[in-house]
Amino acid sequence: MNRKTEITMTENKKPSSLYERAVVYILSMPRTEKQMRQWYARKTKDQALIDADIARLVEYGLINDEAYAQMYVEAKKNKMGVGMIRNKLRWNGVKNELVENAVDEVEEQHDFALSCVEKYMRTKEKTPENKSKLFRWLLGKGIVYDTAVEVIDEFWR
């Protein structure tokens, strides 16, 4: 059964079983295995049912942590730094190896960091205090330390 079949199945009738509700839930937005296990844990305490349904979702390709990581990185690479992307993926239960593989595809975030600096400094003066605050702000956005130092030095020249 492919994803289109699952979609038509869920459109034609109201979900009655927990598995069908899980399919509807996962089709609304991609989910990791950890996220689906948490969702199931809120619905039932039957661990055998959870394991069987998760295996079924993985088999049909509805749960794929590697694809989730790549999609997440692609969607967020211009909105947050690599460090924050790594942390959020790990928080969502993606294994470290998959996180690193997905993040390796991101090119240098120099341009993103520079646009962040320009946005932050738009209404501020170039003072040592603001430079320090900017540095902390960049690190908080997940910009890597070396990139933050490089971009701030470039902007301050």
C-alpha positions as CSV (number, residue, x, y, z in Angstrom):
1,M,0.0,0.0,0.0
2,N,1.4,3.4,-0.9
3,R,0.8,6.8,0.5
4,K,-1.9,7.7,-2.1
5,T,-3.8,4.5,-1.2
6,E,-3.6,5.5,2.5
7,I,-4.8,9.0,1.7
8,T,-7.8,7.7,-0.2
9,M,-8.6,5.2,2.5
10,T,-8.6,7.9,5.1
11,E,-10.7,10.3,3.0
12,N,-13.4,7.7,2.2
13,K,-14.3,6.8,5.8
14,K,-13.9,8.1,9.2
15,P,-11.0,6.4,11.1
16,S,-12.3,3.8,13.4
17,S,-9.1,2.0,14.6
18,L,-6.1,3.5,16.3
19,Y,-3.9,2.7,13.4
20,E,-6.2,4.5,11.0
21,R,-6.2,7.5,13.3
22,A,-2.4,7.3,13.3
23,V,-2.3,7.4,9.5
24,V,-4.5,10.5,9.5
25,Y,-2.2,12.1,12.1
26,I,1.0,11.3,10.3
27,L,-0.3,12.4,6.9
28,S,-1.1,15.8,8.3
29,M,2.6,16.4,8.9
30,P,5.7,14.0,8.7
31,R,6.6,12.5,12.1
32,T,9.5,10.6,13.6
33,E,9.2,7.3,15.2
34,K,9.7,8.9,18.7
35,Q,6.9,11.4,18.0
36,M,4.5,8.6,16.9
37,R,5.4,6.5,20.0
38,Q,4.6,9.5,22.2
39,W,1.3,9.9,20.3
40,Y,0.4,6.3,20.8
41,A,1.4,6.4,24.5
42,R,-1.3,9.1,25.0
43,K,-3.9,6.9,23.3
44,T,-3.2,3.4,24.7
45,K,-1.0,1.5,27.2
46,D,-0.9,-1.7,25.0
47,Q,2.9,-1.9,24.1
48,A,2.4,-4.8,21.7
49,L,-0.2,-2.8,19.7
50,I,2.1,0.2,19.6
51,D,5.1,-1.8,18.4
52,A,3.0,-3.6,15.7
53,D,1.4,-0.4,14.4
54,I,4.8,1.4,14.4
55,A,6.3,-1.5,12.5
56,R,3.5,-1.3,10.0
57,L,3.9,2.5,9.6
58,V,7.6,2.0,9.0
59,E,7.0,-0.8,6.5
60,Y,4.6,1.4,4.5
61,G,7.1,4.3,4.5
62,L,4.9,6.6,6.6
63,I,7.6,6.8,9.3
64,N,11.1,7.4,7.9
65,D,13.4,9.3,10.3
66,E,16.1,9.8,7.6
67,A,13.6,11.4,5.2
68,Y,12.2,13.5,8.1
69,A,15.7,14.7,9.0
70,Q,16.5,15.7,5.4
71,M,13.1,17.4,4.9
72,Y,13.5,19.3,8.3
73,V,17.0,20.5,7.4
74,E,15.9,21.7,4.0
75,A,12.9,23.6,5.5
76,K,14.9,25.2,8.3
77,K,18.3,25.9,7.0
78,N,17.4,29.5,6.1
79,K,15.6,30.1,9.4
80,M,18.0,28.7,12.1
81,G,21.6,27.8,12.5
82,V,23.0,24.3,12.1
83,G,23.4,23.9,15.9
84,M,19.7,24.5,16.6
85,I,18.7,22.2,13.7
86,R,20.8,19.4,15.2
87,N,19.3,20.0,18.7
88,K,15.7,20.0,17.4
89,L,16.2,16.9,15.3
90,R,17.7,15.1,18.3
91,W,14.8,16.3,20.5
92,N,12.4,14.8,18.0
93,G,14.1,11.4,18.3
94,V,16.3,11.3,15.2
95,K,19.5,9.2,15.7
96,N,22.7,11.1,15.8
97,E,24.0,9.4,12.6
98,L,21.0,10.5,10.6
99,V,21.2,14.0,12.0
100,E,24.8,14.4,11.0
101,N,24.2,13.0,7.5
102,A,21.3,15.5,7.0
103,V,23.2,18.5,8.4
104,D,26.3,17.7,6.4
105,E,24.4,18.6,3.3
106,V,23.9,22.2,4.5
107,E,26.5,24.5,3.0
108,E,28.2,27.2,5.0
109,Q,25.7,29.4,6.7
110,H,27.7,32.6,6.2
111,D,25.0,34.4,4.2
112,F,22.3,33.4,6.7
113,A,24.4,34.6,9.6
114,L,25.2,37.8,7.9
115,S,21.5,38.5,7.2
116,C,20.8,37.8,10.9
117,V,23.5,40.3,11.9
118,E,22.1,43.0,9.5
119,K,18.6,42.4,10.8
120,Y,19.7,42.6,14.5
121,M,21.8,45.7,14.0
122,R,19.3,47.5,11.9
123,T,18.1,49.7,14.8
124,K,21.2,49.5,17.0
125,E,24.5,51.3,17.2
126,K,27.8,49.7,16.8
127,T,28.9,49.6,20.4
128,P,30.9,46.9,22.2
129,E,27.9,46.1,24.4
130,N,25.7,45.5,21.3
131,K,28.5,43.5,19.7
132,S,28.5,41.2,22.8
133,K,24.7,40.9,22.8
134,L,24.7,40.2,19.0
135,F,27.3,37.4,19.5
136,R,25.1,35.7,22.2
137,W,22.0,36.2,20.0
138,L,23.7,34.5,17.1
139,L,24.8,31.6,19.2
140,G,21.2,31.3,20.5
141,K,20.0,31.1,16.9
142,G,22.2,28.0,16.4
143,I,25.0,29.7,14.4
144,V,28.3,27.9,14.8
145,Y,30.8,29.8,17.0
146,D,33.4,30.3,14.2
147,T,30.8,31.5,11.7
148,A,29.4,34.0,14.3
149,V,32.9,35.4,15.0
150,E,33.7,35.7,11.3
151,V,30.4,37.4,10.4
152,I,30.5,39.9,13.3
153,D,34.1,40.8,12.4
154,E,33.1,41.3,8.8
155,F,30.1,43.5,9.8
156,W,32.1,45.6,12.3
157,R,34.8,46.5,9.6
